[in-house]
């Protein structure tokens, strides 16, 4: 039995039959990242996924060509419509695109009263091909309004540095930067993903101040598009199943590693990391 299948059975056995998870992110037509990737991860973990699109994009495995933001009122109406109809167990937030979307999502979280522990923010600031996906004003609003409304943030090394207003450093700089980010929003758990490090180790600083490194192994593959989305979505799934902080991070990291190992090469650029992962069985 695949590990994610045994995880699904565990979720159901503990009375959490098909919790509803919400992804708020951009639409990637190549399904490498964004809402379609998040929904696949939710399904693989036995959750029912719903989505609010923040931006339409023109992109493929070779990069992002165009981003067309969804209006703030449309985002607000979508989120409120879903919350009025469904009991949302948790939220994963990905690419927001512009400051208006950041404000709308922060406002929704306050109105909905969702527990912070079940809200995971993947602060997508730039695409892997170099396209800017959130401007300076959006980053400022994210720091001031959105971080205090979420329980988890999962930046990579460069995103971590941008969120605290510094230049990215090496592995030795990560704990200090993570502490500074955590200080911006008491109660925030920070996971720094280390895919860009020589050894792909992840760092966790919990809201209570516990710090831990999680060793990773480098998987030789060109199918790396969407690893951040997959990690943050898998982390939310693990948290909703009742796992503790370290256990959830370890499980999410293992899921991404399995995805990298199983990935099937697609396209002419960086292929989708989830190309070898099927839904729950």
PEPEJO-V693395 format. One record per run of one state. SS is the DSSP state (H for helix, E for strand, C for the rest). FROM is the first residue (numbers start at 0). LEN is the number of residues. If there is no record, write none. Layout:
SS:FROM:LEN  SS:FROM:LEN
This chain:
C:0:2  H:2:11  C:13:6  E:19:8  C:27:6  H:33:11  C:44:3  E:47:13  C:60:2  E:62:7  C:69:2  H:71:14  C:85:2  E:87:6  C:93:5  H:98:14  C:112:3  H:115:3  E:118:3  C:121:4  E:125:1  C:126:5  E:131:1  C:132:3  H:135:14  C:149:2  E:151:2  C:153:2  E:155:1  H:156:8  C:164:6  H:170:13  C:183:5  E:188:5  C:193:8  E:201:4  C:205:5  E:210:4  C:214:10  E:224:1  C:225:1  H:226:14  C:240:4  H:244:18  C:262:9  E:271:1  H:272:4  C:276:5
